[in-house]
Amino acid sequence: GDVYKRQVIWHCVECEIYDNFTATYNTNCFSGGRYCAPDPDGDGPLSGRDVLNQVLVQICIRTLFPERWWNYVITYGDNCLGEDVNIEKCSYEILANQSFSEDDIERIKKCNADSFEGDNRLLNDNRVLSQENKKNKEYSIVIWPSLFINSMPYRGNLEEAYIFEVMCDSLVNTPSICLDEYGASIIDIKLDEQEPDSIRNLTIVITAVSYTHLRAHETGRNLVCRLLLEKKKITI
């Protein structure tokens, strides 16, 4: 089983129409306006470019260190989203505190830099962000946050109990965890190591503008995204 967190990224329409992606004036965009993100703090010092850079950092961590990726995402969300926070500095402080070596951090930085097709982030295309856009089109994502279970879009209440029920219905062989009361918290249930392999054949894709945007959709007890991904950490 696996869980993917897709980033929804849009482009600057006027940069395409009037400048054919050769403009650098939009401070919320990279690659001439091909990839943009919302300004995270309005009139503050941050811009969409800071968000995009963090998107690339997180994708690089997931690619190079997949088993450590979610712990980083959670810690980043808890520590680096306040006012007057230097996102990049906070990000690399977390990496150091989570025992990423200097060599590990350099690999992440190189992955980030190498994702651009040149040295100019403001104009050169980016392979990783281009791939994210292609995947979003493949899943026909037009609203977010969105949830896909085994490549099928989920349409319903984003409370954990409802999502859990659909996840159980997606399995060929029903594991005992699905026979418990649906209203129970997924995180609180411990899985038996002898559960059928079907529970490991579940693919979940979550899309959001950013982790900041996900936090705005917090349920009464847990973030849907945090809940589902914590389940992955327990079961796989």
C-alpha positions in Angstrom: 0.0 0.0 0.0 1.1 3.6 -0.5 -0.1 7.2 0.0 0.7 10.0 -2.3 0.4 13.7 -1.5 -0.1 15.6 -4.7 0.6 19.3 -4.9 -1.9 21.3 -6.9 0.0 24.0 -8.8 -1.4 26.5 -11.3 0.1 28.8 -13.9 0.0 32.5 -14.5 -2.5 33.0 -17.4 -1.3 36.5 -18.3 2.3 35.3 -18.2 1.3 32.7 -20.9 -0.9 35.0 -23.0 1.2 38.1 -23.1 4.8 36.9 -22.4 4.8 33.2 -23.5 6.2 32.2 -20.1 9.2 34.6 -20.3 8.1 37.0 -17.5 9.6 37.1 -14.1 7.4 39.8 -12.5 5.0 37.5 -10.7 6.6 36.8 -7.4 4.4 33.8 -6.7 5.7 31.9 -9.7 8.7 30.0 -11.1 9.6 29.1 -14.7 8.2 32.3 -16.3 4.8 31.7 -14.7 4.4 28.0 -15.6 4.1 27.1 -11.9 2.5 29.3 -9.2 1.4 29.0 -5.6 -0.7 31.3 -3.4 1.1 34.0 -1.3 1.1 32.4 2.1 1.2 35.6 4.2 -0.4 38.4 2.2 1.7 41.5 2.8 4.4 39.6 4.7 7.9 38.8 3.4 7.0 35.4 1.9 5.7 34.7 -1.6 4.4 31.8 -3.6 8.0 31.1 -4.7 8.8 30.2 -1.1 5.8 27.7 -1.1 7.0 26.2 -4.4 10.5 25.8 -3.1 9.2 23.9 -0.1 7.1 21.8 -2.4 10.3 20.8 -4.2 12.1 20.1 -0.9 9.3 17.8 0.2 9.1 15.9 -3.1 12.9 15.5 -3.0 12.7 14.1 0.6 10.0 11.7 -0.4 12.1 10.5 -3.4 15.4 10.2 -1.6 14.2 9.2 2.0 10.6 7.9 1.7 10.6 6.4 5.1 11.4 9.7 6.7 9.2 11.9 4.6 6.0 12.0 6.6 7.7 12.8 9.9 9.3 15.7 8.2 5.9 16.9 6.8 4.3 16.8 10.2 7.1 18.6 12.0 7.3 21.2 9.2 3.6 21.9 9.5 3.8 22.2 13.3 6.8 24.6 13.3 7.2 26.5 10.1 3.9 28.0 9.3 3.6 30.9 11.7 4.2 34.6 11.0 7.7 35.9 10.5 9.1 32.4 10.0 11.9 31.9 7.5 10.5 28.8 5.8 13.8 27.7 4.2 15.8 28.1 7.4 13.1 26.4 9.5 13.0 23.6 6.9 16.7 22.8 7.1 16.7 23.1 10.9 14.1 20.4 11.0 16.2 18.2 8.8 19.2 18.6 11.0 17.1 17.9 14.1 15.8 14.8 12.6 19.3 13.4 12.1 19.6 14.0 8.4 23.4 14.2 7.9 25.0 17.1 6.1 25.4 14.8 3.1 21.7 14.0 3.2 20.8 17.7 3.2 23.2 18.4 0.3 21.5 15.6 -1.7 18.1 17.2 -1.0 19.4 20.6 -2.1 21.0 19.1 -5.3 17.7 17.3 -6.1 15.9 20.6 -5.8 18.4 22.5 -8.0 18.6 19.7 -10.6 14.8 19.7 -11.0 15.2 22.9 -13.1 16.3 22.7 -16.7 18.9 25.4 -16.1 20.3 27.8 -13.4 17.5 30.4 -13.7 14.6 29.3 -11.5 12.5 32.3 -12.6 12.6 31.3 -16.2 13.7 27.7 -16.7 11.2 24.9 -16.8 11.0 22.4 -13.8 10.8 18.7 -14.5 9.3 17.8 -11.1 6.6 20.5 -11.1 5.7 19.6 -14.7 5.3 16.0 -13.6 3.0 17.0 -10.7 0.8 18.9 -13.1 0.6 15.9 -15.5 -0.4 13.7 -12.6 -3.1 16.1 -11.5 -4.5 16.1 -15.1 -4.3 12.3 -15.2 -6.5 12.2 -12.1 -8.8 15.0 -13.4 -8.4 17.0 -10.3 -10.5 20.2 -10.5 -11.2 20.7 -6.8 -9.1 20.4 -3.7 -8.5 19.0 -1.2 -9.3 15.9 -3.2 -9.1 12.2 -2.3 -8.6 9.2 -4.6 -8.8 5.6 -3.4 -7.5 3.0 -5.8 -7.6 5.6 -8.6 -11.3 6.4 -8.0 -12.3 9.9 -6.8 -13.9 10.0 -3.4 -17.0 12.2 -3.2 -18.4 12.5 0.3 -17.9 13.7 3.8 -14.3 14.3 4.7 -14.7 13.0 8.3 -12.5 10.1 9.0 -15.3 7.6 9.7 -16.8 8.0 6.3 -13.4 7.7 4.5 -12.5 4.7 6.5 -15.7 2.9 5.5 -15.0 3.6 1.8 -11.4 2.3 2.2 -12.7 -0.9 3.7 -15.2 -1.3 0.9 -12.3 -1.0 -1.6 -10.6 -4.1 -0.3 -11.2 -7.6 -1.8 -10.8 -9.4 1.5 -12.2 -7.6 4.5 -9.6 -7.4 7.3 -10.8 -7.5 10.9 -10.0 -3.8 11.4 -12.9 -3.1 9.1 -15.3 -5.1 11.2 -14.8 -2.7 14.2 -17.1 0.2 14.7 -16.5 2.7 11.9 -16.7 5.6 14.3 -13.5 4.6 16.0 -10.3 6.5 15.3 -8.2 4.7 12.7 -5.1 5.8 14.6 -6.3 4.1 17.8 -6.7 0.7 16.2 -3.7 -1.6 16.1 -3.4 -4.0 13.2 -2.7 -7.6 13.5 0.4 -8.6 11.6 -1.6 -11.5 10.1 -4.1 -9.3 8.4 -4.8 -10.3 4.7 -2.5 -8.8 2.1 -5.5 -6.9 0.7 -5.0 -4.2 3.2 -1.6 -3.5 1.6 -3.2 -3.2 -1.8 -4.8 0.2 -1.1 -3.5 3.3 -2.9 -4.5 6.7 -1.5 -3.8 10.0 -3.3 -4.4 13.2 -1.5 -4.2 16.6 -3.3 -4.0 20.0 -1.8 -2.7 23.4 -2.6 -0.2 23.1 0.3 0.1 21.8 3.8 -1.1 25.2 5.0 -4.3 24.7 2.9 -4.8 21.2 4.3 -4.7 22.6 7.9 -7.6 24.8 7.0 -9.7 21.7 6.5 -9.2 20.3 9.9 -11.9 18.1 11.3 -13.1 18.1 14.9 -10.4 15.7 16.0 -7.8 15.3 13.3 -6.7 16.4 9.9 -8.0 14.0 7.3 -4.6 14.1 5.6 -2.8 13.5 8.9 -5.2 10.7 9.9 -4.8 8.8 6.6 -1.1 9.1 6.5 -0.6 8.2 10.1 -2.6 5.0 9.3 0.0 4.3 6.6 2.8 4.7 9.2 1.1 2.2 11.5 0.1 -0.5 9.0 3.0 -0.7 6.4 
